[in-house]
């Protein structure tokens, strides 16, 4: 059966995810994650993407990107295939690292934008890897709320402009929103990371 044609709207914002093939880990250490971020920065520059958010988990990734022109599929193919070739060479593997096709969903309106950004930044907490989003180094949350300087690939100013009249107000309101979505921490949550939950 032929694949459905992926329609990309000019200046559309998309939530993009991709998972390891058969659930395999795609990041084994911080060197892997640094390489992925570096490749993402190059691809974003080449295709004029605005990366509004991201989270690198162990077996999957989340991106929130604004695509000024067509190029979402081309950019993702370049990103995932480039990283997979490097990863296979570094770790002595062969074959597919990622599932055959990435998932994307267009984000429309401020409410859906905020919901999606929160979902991405809270992924490590939902997976029980951390108890608060600022503890996870490999996401956009710290920059979104002003706890750290944004990585050069992150279009933080554009993100803040979409959700508040000033960067300061945007950061405050977004932090309140994320905090309101945190679940109460139990003793079980503090006993250690639930690696089996790293599937969400």
C-alpha positions as a LaTeX table, in Angstrom:
\begin{tabular}{lrrr}
\hline
Residue & $x$ (\AA) & $y$ (\AA) & $z$ (\AA) \\
\hline
Unk1 & 0.00 & 0.00 & 0.00 \\
Unk2 & 1.32 & 3.45 & $-0.93$ \\
Unk3 & 2.10 & 5.83 & 1.90 \\
Unk4 & $-0.19$ & 8.80 & 2.47 \\
Unk5 & 1.37 & 11.97 & 1.13 \\
Unk6 & 2.56 & 14.18 & 3.98 \\
Unk7 & 1.12 & 17.67 & 3.52 \\
Unk8 & 3.17 & 20.47 & 5.09 \\
Unk9 & 1.59 & 23.88 & 5.46 \\
Unk10 & 3.77 & 26.94 & 4.92 \\
Unk11 & 4.70 & 28.48 & 8.30 \\
Unk12 & 3.04 & 25.53 & 10.02 \\
Unk13 & 4.10 & 24.36 & 13.46 \\
Unk14 & 4.55 & 20.60 & 13.87 \\
Unk15 & 5.05 & 18.18 & 16.72 \\
Unk16 & 7.48 & 15.61 & 15.33 \\
Unk17 & 8.50 & 12.35 & 16.96 \\
Unk18 & 10.64 & 9.39 & 15.96 \\
Unk19 & 11.39 & 6.17 & 17.83 \\
Unk20 & 14.11 & 3.59 & 17.81 \\
Unk21 & 13.42 & 0.57 & 15.61 \\
Unk22 & 11.80 & $-2.21$ & 17.68 \\
Unk23 & 12.03 & 0.07 & 20.73 \\
Unk24 & 15.83 & 0.09 & 20.77 \\
Unk25 & 17.75 & 2.84 & 22.53 \\
Unk26 & 18.90 & 5.60 & 20.18 \\
Unk27 & 20.98 & 7.46 & 22.79 \\
Unk28 & 23.42 & 5.47 & 24.89 \\
Unk29 & 25.27 & 8.44 & 26.41 \\
Unk30 & 25.66 & 12.20 & 26.27 \\
Unk31 & 28.06 & 11.97 & 23.33 \\
Unk32 & 25.20 & 10.54 & 21.28 \\
Unk33 & 22.87 & 13.31 & 22.38 \\
Unk34 & 25.41 & 16.04 & 21.66 \\
Unk35 & 25.85 & 14.65 & 18.16 \\
Unk36 & 22.11 & 14.59 & 17.54 \\
Unk37 & 21.73 & 18.19 & 18.74 \\
Unk38 & 24.59 & 19.26 & 16.47 \\
Unk39 & 22.98 & 17.58 & 13.46 \\
Unk40 & 19.59 & 19.07 & 14.34 \\
Unk41 & 21.12 & 22.54 & 14.46 \\
Unk42 & 22.62 & 22.08 & 10.98 \\
Unk43 & 19.39 & 20.71 & 9.51 \\
Unk44 & 17.34 & 23.51 & 11.07 \\
Unk45 & 19.66 & 26.10 & 9.53 \\
Unk46 & 19.60 & 24.42 & 6.11 \\
Unk47 & 15.80 & 24.16 & 5.92 \\
Unk48 & 14.99 & 27.39 & 7.80 \\
Unk49 & 13.24 & 25.54 & 10.61 \\
Unk50 & 12.47 & 27.33 & 13.85 \\
Unk51 & 12.98 & 24.79 & 16.62 \\
Unk52 & 10.51 & 25.89 & 19.30 \\
Unk53 & 11.02 & 22.90 & 21.60 \\
Unk54 & 12.71 & 19.53 & 21.89 \\
Unk55 & 13.29 & 16.58 & 24.19 \\
Unk56 & 15.74 & 13.74 & 23.68 \\
Unk57 & 14.66 & 10.64 & 25.57 \\
Unk58 & 16.44 & 7.29 & 25.53 \\
Unk59 & 14.53 & 5.58 & 22.75 \\
Unk60 & 12.74 & 8.45 & 21.04 \\
Unk61 & 12.77 & 12.18 & 20.32 \\
Unk62 & 10.24 & 15.00 & 20.37 \\
Unk63 & 10.59 & 18.16 & 18.31 \\
Unk64 & 8.35 & 21.23 & 18.04 \\
Unk65 & 9.27 & 22.99 & 14.81 \\
Unk66 & 7.92 & 25.79 & 12.68 \\
Unk67 & 8.49 & 25.15 & 8.98 \\
Unk68 & 8.55 & 28.39 & 6.93 \\
Unk69 & 8.72 & 26.43 & 3.67 \\
Unk70 & 8.32 & 22.84 & 2.56 \\
Unk71 & 11.15 & 20.69 & 3.86 \\
Unk72 & 9.91 & 18.85 & 6.91 \\
Unk73 & 10.25 & 15.40 & 5.34 \\
Unk74 & 13.54 & 16.23 & 3.65 \\
Unk75 & 15.01 & 17.68 & 6.81 \\
Unk76 & 13.89 & 14.78 & 8.99 \\
Unk77 & 15.27 & 12.26 & 6.51 \\
Unk78 & 18.62 & 14.05 & 6.54 \\
Unk79 & 18.63 & 14.31 & 10.32 \\
Unk80 & 17.63 & 10.73 & 11.11 \\
Unk81 & 19.68 & 9.04 & 8.39 \\
Unk82 & 22.75 & 11.15 & 9.18 \\
Unk83 & 22.52 & 10.38 & 12.87 \\
Unk84 & 21.84 & 6.67 & 12.26 \\
Unk85 & 24.92 & 6.31 & 10.03 \\
Unk86 & 27.09 & 8.01 & 12.65 \\
Unk87 & 25.52 & 6.00 & 15.51 \\
Unk88 & 25.97 & 2.66 & 13.75 \\
Unk89 & 29.60 & 3.43 & 13.02 \\
Unk90 & 30.30 & 4.57 & 16.58 \\
Unk91 & 28.57 & 1.63 & 18.26 \\
Unk92 & 29.42 & $-1.10$ & 15.75 \\
Unk93 & 25.88 & $-1.75$ & 14.58 \\
Unk94 & 24.22 & $-2.15$ & 11.21 \\
Unk95 & 20.65 & $-1.79$ & 9.96 \\
Unk96 & 17.87 & 0.62 & 10.80 \\
Unk97 & 18.19 & 2.66 & 13.98 \\
Unk98 & 14.81 & 4.40 & 13.63 \\
Unk99 & 11.40 & 3.19 & 12.61 \\
Unk100 & 10.76 & 3.67 & 8.92 \\
Unk101 & 8.65 & 6.81 & 9.16 \\
Unk102 & 8.57 & 9.65 & 11.64 \\
Unk103 & 5.29 & 10.94 & 13.08 \\
Unk104 & 4.16 & 14.54 & 12.70 \\
Unk105 & 1.06 & 16.43 & 13.72 \\
Unk106 & 0.30 & 20.05 & 12.95 \\
Unk107 & $-0.18$ & 22.31 & 15.97 \\
Unk108 & $-2.90$ & 24.92 & 15.56 \\
Unk109 & $-3.60$ & 27.77 & 17.96 \\
Unk110 & $-2.13$ & 28.88 & 21.27 \\
Unk111 & $-3.90$ & 26.27 & 23.40 \\
Unk112 & $-2.62$ & 23.36 & 21.34 \\
Unk113 & 0.83 & 24.94 & 21.18 \\
Unk114 & 1.02 & 25.19 & 24.97 \\
Unk115 & $-0.39$ & 21.70 & 25.47 \\
Unk116 & 2.15 & 20.23 & 23.06 \\
Unk117 & 5.10 & 22.16 & 24.49 \\
Unk118 & 4.15 & 21.05 & 28.02 \\
Unk119 & 3.84 & 17.45 & 26.87 \\
Unk120 & 7.30 & 17.56 & 25.31 \\
Unk121 & 8.99 & 19.24 & 28.28 \\
Unk122 & 7.26 & 16.94 & 30.78 \\
Unk123 & 8.17 & 13.73 & 28.94 \\
Unk124 & 11.06 & 12.82 & 31.31 \\
Unk125 & 8.74 & 13.28 & 34.31 \\
Unk126 & 5.94 & 11.26 & 32.73 \\
Unk127 & 8.47 & 8.49 & 32.06 \\
Unk128 & 9.53 & 8.60 & 35.75 \\
Unk129 & 13.11 & 9.43 & 34.82 \\
Unk130 & 12.98 & 12.69 & 36.77 \\
Unk131 & 10.65 & 14.29 & 39.30 \\
Unk132 & 10.76 & 17.77 & 37.72 \\
Unk133 & 11.44 & 18.87 & 34.13 \\
Unk134 & 14.38 & 21.13 & 34.97 \\
Unk135 & 16.34 & 18.05 & 36.10 \\
Unk136 & 16.47 & 16.72 & 32.52 \\
Unk137 & 19.33 & 18.35 & 30.64 \\
Unk138 & 18.20 & 17.27 & 27.18 \\
Unk139 & 15.02 & 19.28 & 26.74 \\
Unk140 & 14.00 & 22.84 & 26.04 \\
Unk141 & 12.30 & 23.38 & 29.42 \\
Unk142 & 15.17 & 25.17 & 31.17 \\
Unk143 & 15.43 & 27.69 & 28.33 \\
Unk144 & 11.66 & 28.03 & 28.00 \\
Unk145 & 11.35 & 29.25 & 31.59 \\
Unk146 & 14.61 & 31.20 & 31.78 \\
Unk147 & 16.59 & 28.84 & 33.98 \\
Unk148 & 19.38 & 28.56 & 31.41 \\
Unk149 & 20.56 & 30.25 & 28.25 \\
Unk150 & 18.82 & 28.78 & 25.20 \\
Unk151 & 20.89 & 26.48 & 23.03 \\
Unk152 & 21.70 & 28.23 & 19.72 \\
Unk153 & 19.37 & 25.85 & 17.86 \\
Unk154 & 16.35 & 26.84 & 19.98 \\
Unk155 & 14.19 & 29.70 & 18.69 \\
Unk156 & 13.36 & 30.79 & 22.22 \\
Unk157 & 12.39 & 34.37 & 21.34 \\
Unk158 & 9.89 & 33.11 & 18.78 \\
Unk159 & 8.45 & 30.65 & 21.32 \\
Unk160 & 8.00 & 33.37 & 23.93 \\
Unk161 & 6.39 & 35.69 & 21.36 \\
Unk162 & 3.76 & 33.06 & 20.64 \\
Unk163 & 2.64 & 32.78 & 24.26 \\
Unk164 & 3.13 & 36.17 & 25.93 \\
Unk165 & 3.40 & 39.92 & 25.34 \\
Unk166 & 6.98 & 39.98 & 26.69 \\
Unk167 & 9.62 & 37.26 & 27.15 \\
Unk168 & 9.47 & 37.65 & 30.94 \\
Unk169 & 5.69 & 37.24 & 31.08 \\
Unk170 & 5.82 & 34.34 & 28.66 \\
Unk171 & 8.43 & 32.53 & 30.76 \\
Unk172 & 6.46 & 33.07 & 33.98 \\
Unk173 & 3.14 & 31.95 & 32.55 \\
Unk174 & 4.65 & 28.90 & 30.87 \\
Unk175 & 6.41 & 27.84 & 34.06 \\
Unk176 & 3.13 & 28.15 & 36.01 \\
Unk177 & 1.38 & 26.06 & 33.38 \\
Unk178 & 3.99 & 23.29 & 33.46 \\
Unk179 & 4.06 & 23.30 & 37.26 \\
Unk180 & 0.28 & 22.97 & 37.35 \\
Unk181 & 0.54 & 19.79 & 35.28 \\
Unk182 & 3.08 & 18.08 & 37.52 \\
Unk183 & 1.71 & 15.10 & 39.40 \\
Unk184 & 2.32 & 14.81 & 43.16 \\
Unk185 & 5.55 & 12.92 & 43.90 \\
Unk186 & 5.20 & 9.69 & 45.86 \\
Unk187 & 7.84 & 7.65 & 47.69 \\
Unk188 & 7.77 & 5.18 & 44.80 \\
Unk189 & 8.68 & 7.97 & 42.39 \\
Unk190 & 11.76 & 8.78 & 44.45 \\
Unk191 & 13.03 & 5.20 & 44.61 \\
Unk192 & 14.70 & 5.37 & 41.20 \\
Unk193 & 14.00 & 5.74 & 37.49 \\
Unk194 & 11.49 & 3.41 & 35.91 \\
Unk195 & 13.34 & 2.64 & 32.71 \\
Unk196 & 10.51 & 0.48 & 31.45 \\
Unk197 & 8.33 & 3.60 & 31.34 \\
Unk198 & 10.63 & 5.28 & 28.83 \\
Unk199 & 8.15 & 4.53 & 26.08 \\
Unk200 & 5.86 & 7.56 & 26.26 \\
\hline
\end{tabular}
